[in-house]
Amino acid sequence: MFQMGLFLYIVAFVLLYILWQFKSLFFSSVRVLNPFHEDSRKTIREQVTDQKKRDEVLKNGFKPEKVPKDLDAIVIGSGIGGLSVAAILSKVGKKVLVLEQHDQAGGCCHTFIDKGYEFDVGIHYIGDMHTQSLSKTLLDQISDGQIEWEYLSEEFDTVLIKDKNKNEMKRFPIYANAERQKSHLKKLFPDEEAAIDKFYEKVVESSLAYQSAMMFKFLPLWLINIIDKLGFVSYFTNFFKLNEQTLKDVVDELTENQELRDVFSYCFGDYGTIPSKVGFPLQALLFHHFSEGASYPVGGASEIAHSIIPVIERGGGKVLVRAEVIKILADSNNVVNGVTVRHGKNETDVLAPLIISDAGVFNTFLKLLPPSISSQSRFKKFYQKERALTCLSLFVGLDASAEELEIPAKRNLWIFPKKDIDKPALLRISLGSSLSASAILLGAFSVLARIARGKTTMAIVTFTNYDWFEKWENKPCQRRGDDYEALKKTLGWKLIDQVIELYPKVKDHIDYVNVGSPLSNNFYIGSNRGEIYGLDHDKDRFSLHNFSELRPKTDVPGLFLTGQDVCSCGFVGALYGGLICAQQILGRNVMNDLIKLNKNIVIKEKKQ
């Protein structure tokens, strides 16, 4: 009885605190503007295909005279986390400067063209964009509704696992409907119906639990400590309880069938943490995200940045590239107030009262902040963590159509060299004359084929070992020497050979090959040790206190974080990182504003 009374007291206190935090919504005469007060989608304009005109938007180079006067905020990095927070702030009249070290805006949402082939570097497919979901509404509102989406095939993923006893690849389709997928799995594994039902029940449970856990990103840390010590966390959410089991723990409990375990775990490459280290809810969130299929932006991933940048500039801001931020500036009271930008051989200080970093925890606290500040921050425990897995990316141009080559387009192939997919990912094999496919394929590789003008491009991604490349990390890009290039070529062709084994007609139509190593990730997207998903998404990261402390508002006055390190990785994770960053900056519940707008749009569209 006493415990229940105390629990009700805590709940009442939390609700009163939340109301106090957002009192400006109800009691202040000066209200914070609602960035989502109306549907800002406009009629779809004709897509810009002239590369020079596109470059005027995406490749606007930094010059001091281009920097707007009286900035409200500076965003370091132009990934979707940086662009989303900048656009939301711009919609309420804030003047925001986005600085990008690469020569093209967009972060992992950009493409490159070489020898007539166009490749995406990061966006392969995204869920929740073919219906008017909350995520699509958010993206629509920061892009004037100019991003169109192509729905991929019903079988948007295919899992291929090598059966060494039969020397063949066993194929497991992943369909764009959770109920259809469950039925199909039950046909493939007729003795595992209970395990399949239970898995999908836990997917739904974990997804709902994550939504309720988000409140811990906003409650004061001292209050979270009290709630935890009193044992009341489970009254608010069971997310952290579910996170105590790894993905491997859960699937091993559900079934003894190793192939089914592997199918339940197949897409761990989308967040870069192996099944024995990641908490189950993260895999559940991914399954839920793609439960109704996947889509791809019409015109390529660069359309995302191309459509968001005008919204930022309409508010008086700018998105400038070739602008490497080398330092975050702070005053004598350790309040950040600007950045130092390196452009060419010159350096320029740019000042603003708010600095928002989309460069990730590692870069922000290890490279950009003065050590006297970063060493005193609670984020120290995060930037001292072990780095996440890194990857090798292979871009292949084929001078024939997918139909001619008899390869599937508009889907990902997840290829595993043997069963028990967690074990190959743990391999750490020294390079030498015995280099083999199993040494390269630390778990799986993903192949994505796209068709354009009678040609086909393939993006092949696999995990690899950063140690193999470490000795070249301080050498200039594209000038790392013959040994480095030979290593990339060896690894790349080992991957291509495995694709040829599956699709023999590819062999005679290879027209272009480009291999990106972990060092390429460091150079082009500002990784620290080649990781593409920022902080490791292991179980520890999503524990109560770590999850709560990884929030946009840092303990450094004037400094905020956005992107995948404050929510989770991937396009949508980073997108919402921008949303909750804007929420903490504005002191307004913009998430609730977005939810209301989304409901109104859905109701209106149903009436039409």
C-alpha positions as CSV (number, residue, x, y, z in Angstrom):
1,M,0.0,0.0,0.0
2,F,2.8,2.4,1.0
3,Q,4.7,1.5,-2.2
4,M,1.7,2.3,-4.4
5,G,1.1,5.6,-2.6
6,L,4.8,6.5,-3.2
7,F,4.5,5.5,-6.8
8,L,1.5,7.8,-7.3
9,Y,3.3,10.6,-5.7
10,I,6.3,10.1,-8.1
11,V,4.0,10.0,-11.1
12,A,2.2,13.2,-10.0
13,F,5.6,14.9,-9.4
14,V,6.8,13.8,-12.9
15,L,3.7,15.2,-14.6
16,L,3.9,18.5,-12.7
17,Y,7.6,18.8,-13.7
18,I,6.7,18.2,-17.3
19,L,4.0,20.9,-17.2
20,W,6.4,23.3,-15.5
21,Q,9.0,22.6,-18.2
22,F,6.6,23.5,-20.9
23,K,4.6,26.2,-19.0
24,S,5.3,28.6,-21.8
25,L,2.8,26.6,-23.9
26,F,0.0,27.6,-21.5
27,F,0.9,30.5,-19.3
28,S,3.5,32.7,-20.9
29,S,2.5,35.7,-22.9
30,V,5.5,35.2,-25.2
31,R,4.9,31.8,-26.8
32,V,7.5,29.8,-28.6
33,L,6.3,29.4,-32.2
34,N,5.1,26.0,-33.4
35,P,7.2,24.8,-36.3
36,F,4.4,22.4,-37.4
37,H,1.4,24.8,-37.0
38,E,0.4,24.1,-40.6
39,D,1.0,21.7,-43.4
40,S,3.9,23.2,-45.3
41,R,3.9,20.7,-48.2
42,K,3.9,22.4,-51.6
43,T,3.1,21.0,-55.0
44,I,5.9,18.8,-56.2
45,R,8.2,20.7,-58.5
46,E,9.9,19.3,-61.5
47,Q,13.0,17.5,-60.4
48,V,16.2,19.3,-61.1
49,T,18.5,17.1,-63.2
50,D,21.0,19.8,-64.4
51,Q,24.1,18.9,-62.3
52,K,25.3,22.5,-62.3
53,K,22.1,23.7,-60.8
54,R,22.1,20.9,-58.2
55,D,25.6,21.8,-57.3
56,E,24.6,25.4,-56.6
57,V,22.5,24.0,-53.7
58,L,24.6,21.0,-52.6
59,K,28.1,22.3,-53.2
60,N,28.0,25.9,-52.0
61,G,31.6,26.4,-50.9
62,F,32.5,28.3,-47.7
63,K,33.6,31.9,-47.9
64,P,33.6,34.2,-44.9
65,E,31.5,36.7,-46.8
66,K,28.7,34.1,-47.3
67,V,28.2,33.7,-43.5
68,P,24.9,35.3,-42.5
69,K,25.0,38.1,-39.9
70,D,23.6,37.6,-36.4
71,L,23.4,33.8,-36.4
72,D,21.2,32.1,-33.9
73,A,23.0,28.7,-34.2
74,I,25.7,26.9,-36.0
75,V,25.3,23.2,-36.9
76,I,28.5,21.1,-37.4
77,G,27.8,18.5,-40.1
78,S,25.1,18.3,-42.8
79,G,23.9,14.7,-42.2
80,I,20.1,14.3,-41.8
81,G,20.5,15.0,-38.0
82,G,22.1,18.3,-38.7
83,L,19.7,19.3,-41.6
84,S,16.6,18.3,-39.7
85,V,17.3,20.4,-36.6
86,A,18.5,23.3,-38.8
87,A,15.2,23.2,-40.8
88,I,13.0,23.0,-37.7
89,L,14.7,26.0,-36.1
90,S,14.5,27.9,-39.4
91,K,10.7,27.3,-39.5
92,V,10.4,29.3,-36.3
93,G,12.5,32.2,-37.5
94,K,16.0,31.1,-36.4
95,K,19.0,31.9,-38.6
96,V,21.1,28.8,-38.8
97,L,24.5,28.1,-40.4
98,V,25.2,24.5,-41.3
99,L,28.9,23.7,-42.0
100,E,30.0,20.6,-43.9
101,Q,33.7,19.4,-44.2
102,H,33.0,17.4,-47.3
103,D,32.5,19.0,-50.8
104,Q,28.8,18.0,-50.9
105,A,26.1,18.5,-48.3
106,G,24.1,15.5,-47.0
107,G,26.4,13.4,-45.0
108,C,25.4,9.8,-45.8
109,C,22.5,11.2,-47.8
110,H,24.6,12.0,-50.7
111,T,25.5,10.4,-54.0
112,F,28.6,10.4,-56.2
113,I,28.9,10.1,-60.0
114,D,31.9,8.5,-61.6
115,K,32.3,7.3,-65.2
116,G,28.6,7.6,-65.9
117,Y,27.5,5.6,-62.8
118,E,25.8,7.1,-59.8
119,F,26.1,5.5,-56.4
120,D,24.5,6.1,-53.0
121,V,27.0,6.1,-50.1
122,G,24.6,5.4,-47.3
123,I,20.9,5.3,-48.1
124,H,19.8,1.9,-49.4
125,Y,16.2,1.9,-48.3
126,I,14.0,3.4,-45.6
127,G,10.8,2.2,-43.9
128,D,7.7,4.2,-43.1
129,M,7.8,6.4,-46.1
130,H,5.1,4.9,-48.4
131,T,2.3,5.9,-46.0
132,Q,1.7,9.1,-44.1
133,S,3.6,8.0,-41.0
134,L,4.9,10.3,-38.4
135,S,8.4,10.0,-39.9
136,K,7.2,10.9,-43.4
137,T,5.2,13.9,-42.0
138,L,8.4,15.1,-40.3
139,L,10.5,14.8,-43.4
140,D,7.7,16.4,-45.5
141,Q,7.6,19.4,-43.2
142,I,11.3,20.1,-43.4
143,S,11.5,19.6,-47.2
144,D,8.3,21.3,-48.4
145,G,7.1,17.9,-49.3
146,Q,9.4,17.7,-52.3
147,I,10.9,14.3,-51.6
148,E,9.1,11.5,-53.5
149,W,9.4,7.8,-52.7
150,E,9.5,4.6,-54.8
151,Y,8.1,1.6,-53.0
152,L,10.5,-1.3,-53.4
153,S,9.5,-4.9,-54.2
154,E,7.4,-6.9,-51.8
155,E,10.4,-9.0,-51.1
156,F,12.6,-6.1,-50.1
157,D,15.3,-8.2,-48.4
158,T,16.5,-11.7,-49.2
159,V,18.6,-13.7,-46.7
160,L,21.1,-16.2,-48.2
161,I,22.8,-18.6,-45.8
162,K,25.3,-21.1,-47.1
163,D,24.6,-24.7,-46.2
164,K,28.1,-26.3,-46.3
165,N,26.7,-29.8,-46.1
166,K,24.9,-29.4,-49.4
167,N,27.2,-26.8,-50.7
168,E,24.4,-24.5,-51.6
169,M,22.9,-21.2,-50.6
170,K,19.5,-21.4,-48.8
171,R,17.2,-18.5,-49.6
172,F,14.8,-16.9,-47.1
173,P,12.7,-14.0,-48.4
174,I,11.7,-11.1,-46.2
175,Y,8.3,-9.7,-47.2
176,A,6.8,-6.2,-46.9
177,N,4.0,-7.2,-44.5
178,A,4.5,-8.6,-41.0
179,E,1.6,-11.0,-41.2
180,R,2.7,-12.3,-44.6
181,Q,6.2,-12.7,-43.3
182,K,5.0,-14.7,-40.3
183,S,2.9,-17.0,-42.5
184,H,5.8,-17.5,-44.8
185,L,8.2,-18.3,-42.0
186,K,5.7,-20.8,-40.6
187,K,5.7,-22.6,-44.0
188,L,9.5,-22.7,-44.0
189,F,9.6,-23.8,-40.4
190,P,6.4,-25.7,-39.7
191,D,7.5,-26.9,-36.3
192,E,8.3,-23.4,-35.1
193,E,5.0,-21.6,-35.1
194,A,5.0,-20.8,-31.4
195,A,8.6,-19.3,-31.6
196,I,7.6,-17.2,-34.7
197,D,4.5,-15.8,-33.0
198,K,6.4,-15.1,-29.8
199,F,9.2,-13.3,-31.7
200,Y,6.7,-10.9,-33.4
201,E,4.9,-10.3,-30.1
202,K,8.2,-9.2,-28.6
203,V,8.8,-7.0,-31.6
204,V,5.5,-5.1,-31.0
205,E,6.1,-5.0,-27.2
206,S,9.6,-3.6,-27.6
207,S,8.5,-0.9,-30.1
208,L,5.8,0.4,-27.8
209,A,8.2,0.3,-24.9
210,Y,10.7,2.4,-26.8
211,Q,8.1,5.1,-27.3
212,S,7.4,5.3,-23.6
213,A,11.2,5.3,-22.8
214,M,11.8,8.5,-24.7
215,M,10.5,10.5,-21.8
216,F,13.7,9.7,-20.0
217,K,15.6,11.8,-22.6
218,F,13.9,14.9,-21.1
219,L,13.4,14.2,-17.4
220,P,16.2,15.7,-15.2
221,L,18.9,13.1,-14.4
222,W,18.5,13.6,-10.6
223,L,14.8,12.7,-11.0
224,I,15.7,9.6,-13.0
225,N,18.1,8.5,-10.3
226,I,15.3,8.8,-7.7
227,I,12.8,6.8,-9.9
228,D,15.5,4.1,-10.4
229,K,16.4,3.9,-6.7
230,L,12.8,3.5,-5.7
231,G,12.4,0.7,-8.3
232,F,9.6,2.5,-10.2
233,V,11.2,2.6,-13.7
234,S,9.1,-0.4,-14.8
235,Y,5.9,1.6,-14.0
236,F,6.8,4.0,-16.8
237,T,8.3,1.6,-19.4
238,N,9.6,-2.0,-19.7
239,F,12.1,-1.0,-22.4
240,F,15.1,-1.2,-20.1
241,K,14.0,-4.6,-18.8
242,L,13.7,-5.9,-22.3
243,N,17.1,-4.5,-23.1
244,E,18.8,-6.7,-20.5
245,Q,18.6,-9.6,-22.9
246,T,20.7,-9.6,-26.0
247,L,19.2,-10.5,-29.4
248,K,21.1,-13.8,-29.3
249,D,19.7,-14.5,-25.8
250,V,16.2,-14.1,-27.0
251,V,16.4,-16.0,-30.3
252,D,18.3,-18.9,-28.6
253,E,15.5,-19.1,-26.0
254,L,12.8,-19.1,-28.6
255,T,14.1,-21.9,-30.8
256,E,16.9,-24.4,-31.3
257,N,16.6,-24.1,-35.1
258,Q,19.8,-22.2,-36.1
259,E,18.5,-21.1,-39.5
260,L,15.4,-19.5,-37.9
261,R,17.7,-17.8,-35.3
262,D,19.7,-16.4,-38.1
263,V,16.7,-15.1,-40.0
264,F,15.4,-13.4,-36.8
265,S,18.9,-11.8,-36.5
266,Y,19.8,-11.2,-40.1
267,C,19.8,-7.4,-40.4
268,F,22.1,-6.6,-37.5
269,G,24.3,-4.9,-40.2
270,D,21.8,-2.1,-40.2
271,Y,23.1,-0.9,-36.8
272,G,26.5,-2.6,-36.8
273,T,26.4,-4.6,-33.6
274,I,26.5,-8.4,-33.5
275,P,23.6,-10.4,-32.0
276,S,25.5,-11.4,-28.9
277,K,26.2,-7.8,-28.0
278,V,23.0,-5.8,-29.0
279,G,20.0,-5.6,-26.7
280,F,16.9,-7.3,-28.3
281,P,14.8,-4.1,-28.5
282,L,17.0,-2.6,-31.2
283,Q,16.5,-5.5,-33.5
284,A,12.8,-5.3,-32.7
285,L,12.7,-1.7,-33.6
286,L,14.3,-2.5,-37.0
287,F,11.8,-5.2,-37.7
288,H,8.9,-2.9,-36.8
289,H,10.4,-0.1,-38.9
290,F,10.3,-2.3,-42.0
291,S,7.1,-4.2,-41.1
292,E,5.3,-2.7,-44.0
293,G,8.1,-2.6,-46.5
294,A,10.7,-0.2,-47.7
295,S,11.1,2.8,-50.0
296,Y,13.8,4.7,-51.8
297,P,14.0,8.4,-52.7
298,V,13.1,9.1,-56.3
299,G,16.2,10.6,-57.9
300,G,18.6,9.2,-55.3
301,A,19.5,10.1,-51.8
302,S,20.9,13.5,-52.7
303,E,17.3,14.6,-53.2
304,I,16.9,14.7,-49.4
305,A,19.5,17.4,-48.8
306,H,18.6,19.2,-52.1
307,S,15.0,19.5,-50.8
308,I,15.8,20.5,-47.2
309,I,18.5,23.2,-47.8
310,P,16.0,25.7,-49.4
311,V,13.9,25.6,-46.2
312,I,17.0,26.5,-44.1
313,E,18.0,29.3,-46.5
314,R,14.5,30.7,-46.5
315,G,14.9,31.4,-42.8
316,G,18.0,33.4,-43.5
317,G,20.5,30.5,-42.9
318,K,23.1,28.8,-45.1
319,V,24.5,25.4,-45.8
320,L,28.2,25.7,-46.7
321,V,30.6,22.9,-47.7
322,R,34.3,22.6,-47.7
323,A,34.1,24.1,-44.3
324,E,36.0,21.9,-41.8
325,V,35.2,22.8,-38.2
326,I,38.5,22.2,-36.3
327,K,37.6,23.8,-33.0
328,I,34.6,24.7,-30.9
329,L,35.2,28.0,-29.2
330,A,34.4,28.9,-25.6
331,D,34.6,32.0,-23.4
332,S,36.3,32.3,-20.1
333,N,33.3,30.7,-18.3
334,N,33.5,27.6,-20.6
335,V,30.3,28.6,-22.4
336,V,30.7,27.7,-26.1
337,N,30.1,30.6,-28.5
338,G,31.5,29.7,-31.9
339,V,33.7,27.6,-34.1
340,T,36.9,27.8,-36.0
341,V,36.5,26.9,-39.7
342,R,39.3,25.7,-41.9
343,H,38.7,26.4,-45.6
344,G,41.6,25.7,-47.8
345,K,44.7,27.2,-46.2
346,N,42.7,29.7,-44.2
347,E,41.0,29.7,-40.8
348,T,38.0,31.8,-39.8
349,D,36.2,32.1,-36.5
350,V,32.4,32.2,-36.7
351,L,30.3,33.1,-33.6
352,A,26.8,32.1,-32.5
353,P,25.1,31.6,-29.1
354,L,24.3,28.0,-29.8
355,I,26.5,25.2,-31.3
356,I,24.8,22.0,-32.4
357,S,27.1,19.1,-33.3
358,D,26.1,16.5,-35.8
359,A,29.7,15.3,-35.8
360,G,29.1,12.6,-33.2
361,V,30.2,12.2,-29.6
362,F,33.7,11.0,-30.5
363,N,34.6,14.0,-32.8
364,T,32.8,16.6,-30.6
365,F,34.4,15.7,-27.3
366,L,37.8,14.2,-28.5
367,K,38.6,16.6,-31.4
368,L,36.6,19.8,-31.3
369,L,36.1,20.8,-27.6
370,P,39.1,22.0,-25.6
371,P,40.3,19.1,-23.4
372,S,39.8,21.2,-20.3
373,I,36.1,21.2,-21.0
374,S,35.6,17.7,-22.5
375,S,37.5,16.0,-19.7
376,Q,35.0,17.3,-17.2
377,S,31.9,16.3,-19.1
378,R,29.6,13.4,-18.3
379,F,30.1,12.4,-22.0
380,K,33.6,11.3,-21.2
381,K,32.4,7.8,-20.4
382,F,30.9,7.5,-23.9
383,Y,33.9,8.7,-25.9
384,Q,36.1,6.3,-24.0
385,K,34.0,3.3,-25.1
386,E,35.2,0.7,-27.6
387,R,34.4,1.7,-31.2
388,A,31.7,0.0,-33.2
389,L,32.3,-2.3,-36.1
390,T,33.6,-0.7,-39.3
391,C,32.9,-1.7,-42.9
392,L,34.2,-2.0,-46.4
393,S,32.1,-0.6,-49.2
394,L,32.4,-1.7,-52.8
395,F,30.7,0.2,-55.7
396,V,30.4,-1.8,-58.9
397,G,29.2,-0.5,-62.3
398,L,27.8,-3.1,-64.7
399,D,27.2,-2.3,-68.4
400,A,24.0,-4.3,-68.7
401,S,20.5,-4.3,-67.2
402,A,19.6,-6.4,-64.1
403,E,17.3,-8.5,-66.4
404,E,20.2,-9.4,-68.7
405,L,22.4,-10.2,-65.7
406,E,19.6,-12.2,-64.0
407,I,20.1,-10.4,-60.7
408,P,17.4,-9.1,-58.4
409,A,16.9,-5.3,-58.3
410,K,15.2,-3.1,-55.7
411,R,16.1,-5.3,-52.8
412,N,19.0,-6.1,-50.5
413,L,20.7,-9.4,-50.4
414,W,22.1,-10.4,-47.0
415,I,24.7,-13.1,-47.7
416,F,26.1,-15.2,-44.9
417,P,29.0,-17.7,-45.5
418,K,27.7,-20.1,-42.9
419,K,25.1,-20.7,-40.2
420,D,25.2,-19.1,-36.8
421,I,25.8,-15.6,-38.1
422,D,27.1,-14.2,-34.8
423,K,30.2,-16.3,-34.9
424,P,31.8,-15.2,-38.2
425,A,31.4,-11.6,-37.0
426,L,33.7,-12.4,-34.1
427,L,36.6,-13.5,-36.3
428,R,39.8,-11.4,-36.2
429,I,42.1,-13.0,-38.7
430,S,45.5,-11.5,-39.5
431,L,46.2,-10.7,-43.2
432,G,48.6,-12.8,-45.1
433,S,48.8,-15.3,-47.8
434,S,45.9,-17.2,-46.3
435,L,43.5,-14.4,-46.8
436,S,40.1,-16.0,-47.4
437,A,36.5,-15.0,-47.9
438,S,35.7,-15.9,-44.3
439,A,38.4,-13.5,-43.1
440,I,36.7,-10.7,-45.0
441,L,33.1,-11.5,-44.3
442,L,32.8,-10.8,-40.6
443,G,29.3,-12.0,-40.6
444,A,27.6,-11.0,-43.9
445,F,27.6,-8.7,-46.8
446,S,24.8,-6.8,-48.3
447,V,24.3,-6.3,-52.0
448,L,22.0,-3.7,-53.4
449,A,21.4,-3.5,-57.2
450,R,19.9,-0.4,-58.9
451,I,19.1,0.2,-62.6
452,A,19.7,3.4,-64.6
453,R,19.7,3.9,-68.3
454,G,20.3,0.3,-69.2
455,K,23.1,0.0,-66.7
456,T,23.2,-1.5,-63.2
457,T,25.0,-0.4,-60.1
458,M,25.7,-2.6,-57.1
459,A,26.7,-1.4,-53.6
460,I,28.3,-4.2,-51.6
461,V,28.9,-3.6,-47.9
462,T,30.6,-5.9,-45.3
463,F,32.2,-5.6,-41.9
464,T,35.9,-5.6,-41.7
465,N,38.8,-5.1,-39.3
466,Y,40.1,-1.5,-38.8
467,D,43.5,-2.8,-37.7
468,W,44.2,-3.9,-41.2
469,F,44.1,-0.3,-42.4
470,E,45.3,1.5,-39.3
471,K,48.9,2.1,-40.5
472,W,47.7,4.3,-43.3
473,E,45.2,6.4,-41.3
474,N,47.5,9.5,-41.2
475,K,48.3,9.4,-45.0
476,P,46.4,11.7,-47.3
477,C,43.3,10.4,-49.1
478,Q,44.1,8.9,-52.5
479,R,47.8,9.1,-51.7
480,R,48.2,6.1,-49.3
481,G,50.4,4.1,-51.6
482,D,50.5,0.9,-53.6
483,D,50.2,-1.5,-50.6
484,Y,47.0,0.1,-49.5
485,E,45.5,0.1,-53.0
486,A,46.5,-3.6,-53.4
487,L,44.8,-4.5,-50.1
488,K,41.6,-2.8,-51.1
489,K,41.7,-4.5,-54.5
490,T,42.2,-7.9,-53.0
491,L,39.4,-7.5,-50.5
492,G,37.1,-6.0,-53.2
493,W,37.6,-8.8,-55.7
494,K,37.0,-11.4,-53.0
495,L,33.6,-9.9,-52.6
496,I,33.0,-9.7,-56.3
497,D,33.9,-13.3,-56.7
498,Q,31.2,-14.3,-54.3
499,V,28.6,-12.3,-56.1
500,I,29.7,-14.0,-59.4
501,E,29.3,-17.3,-57.7
502,L,25.7,-16.4,-57.2
503,Y,25.1,-14.5,-60.4
504,P,27.6,-15.8,-63.0
505,K,26.6,-13.3,-65.8
506,V,27.9,-10.4,-63.7
507,K,31.5,-11.6,-64.5
508,D,31.6,-10.4,-68.1
509,H,29.9,-7.0,-67.5
510,I,32.0,-5.4,-64.8
511,D,32.8,-1.9,-66.1
512,Y,33.7,0.0,-62.9
513,V,35.0,-0.9,-59.4
514,N,35.6,1.4,-56.5
515,V,36.5,0.2,-53.0
516,G,35.9,2.3,-49.9
517,S,37.8,1.3,-46.8
518,P,37.3,2.4,-43.2
519,L,39.7,5.2,-43.9
520,S,37.4,6.4,-46.6
521,N,34.7,6.6,-43.9
522,N,37.1,8.7,-41.8
523,F,37.7,11.1,-44.7
524,Y,34.3,11.5,-46.2
525,I,31.9,11.3,-43.3
526,G,34.2,12.2,-40.4
527,S,34.2,8.8,-38.7
528,N,36.7,8.3,-35.9
529,R,37.9,4.7,-36.5
530,G,35.9,3.9,-39.6
531,E,32.6,3.3,-37.8
532,I,29.5,4.3,-39.8
533,Y,26.9,4.2,-37.0
534,G,28.6,6.4,-34.4
535,L,28.5,5.1,-30.8
536,D,28.3,1.3,-30.6
537,H,24.7,0.1,-30.3
538,D,25.5,-2.5,-27.7
539,K,23.3,-3.4,-24.8
540,D,25.1,-1.1,-22.4
541,R,24.3,2.0,-24.6
542,F,20.6,1.4,-24.1
543,S,20.7,0.9,-20.4
544,L,18.6,3.3,-18.3
545,H,21.3,5.8,-17.3
546,N,23.3,5.7,-20.6
547,F,20.1,6.1,-22.6
548,S,19.0,9.0,-20.5
549,E,22.3,10.8,-20.5
550,L,22.7,10.5,-24.3
551,R,20.4,13.5,-24.9
552,P,20.8,16.6,-27.1
553,K,21.4,19.1,-24.3
554,T,24.9,18.5,-23.0
555,D,26.5,19.6,-19.7
556,V,28.6,22.1,-21.7
557,P,26.6,25.4,-21.7
558,G,25.5,26.3,-25.3
559,L,26.4,22.9,-26.8
560,F,23.8,20.5,-28.1
561,L,24.1,17.2,-30.0
562,T,21.9,16.0,-32.8
563,G,21.9,12.9,-35.1
564,Q,22.3,9.2,-34.5
565,D,24.2,9.4,-31.2
566,V,21.3,10.9,-29.3
567,C,18.6,8.4,-30.5
568,S,19.8,5.6,-32.6
569,C,21.5,5.0,-35.9
570,G,20.1,5.0,-39.4
571,F,18.3,7.7,-41.3
572,V,15.1,7.8,-39.2
573,G,17.1,7.6,-35.9
574,A,19.2,10.6,-36.9
575,L,16.1,12.4,-38.2
576,Y,14.4,12.1,-34.8
577,G,17.7,13.1,-33.2
578,G,17.2,16.4,-34.9
579,L,13.6,16.7,-33.8
580,I,14.3,16.2,-30.1
581,C,17.4,18.5,-30.3
582,A,15.1,21.2,-31.6
583,Q,12.6,20.4,-28.8
584,Q,15.2,20.9,-26.1
585,I,16.6,24.1,-27.7
586,L,13.1,25.7,-28.1
587,G,11.7,24.4,-24.8
588,R,8.5,23.4,-26.7
589,N,7.0,20.0,-27.1
590,V,7.5,19.9,-30.9
591,M,7.0,16.2,-30.9
592,N,3.5,16.7,-29.8
593,D,3.0,19.4,-32.4
594,L,4.2,17.0,-35.1
595,I,1.9,14.2,-33.8
596,K,-1.1,16.6,-34.0
597,L,-0.2,17.7,-37.5
598,N,0.2,14.1,-38.7
599,K,-3.2,13.2,-37.3
600,N,-4.8,16.2,-39.1
601,I,-3.1,15.2,-42.4
602,V,-4.2,11.6,-42.2
603,I,-7.8,12.6,-41.4
604,K,-7.9,15.1,-44.2
605,E,-6.5,12.6,-46.7
606,K,-9.0,9.9,-45.7
607,K,-11.8,12.4,-46.4
608,Q,-10.5,13.1,-49.9
